[in-house]
């Protein structure tokens, strides 16, 4: 069984995802202790459109499936409004997270300045 998750990204992260063959997210940078996929498309759109475009000129919403049993160990975090739900994956677990992705990561929305 899988769960659908979303990840808003900028061009730099998208290029790294593409370089992986659309199979994994890149390691976190030292200033990024948490990898946070989000639980719904609407929230991912807000981040990609309102934050990523502002900071880097473009924003993309990625969608992917992940093994449901694996993500059960992470508590859903609400960081604002009703739709602002995300998972907090420690940076050191990104390889394990990536190994639990089922299928390919796909871009479902693109935003530009």
Beta strands, then each sheet from edge to edge (+ up, - down):
strand 1: 2-9
strand 2: 34-35
strand 3: 58-67
strand 4: 76-78
strand 5: 85-87
strand 6: 89-90
strand 7: 101-112
sheet 1: 1+ 3- 7+
sheet 2: 2+ 6-
sheet 3: 4+ 5-
end
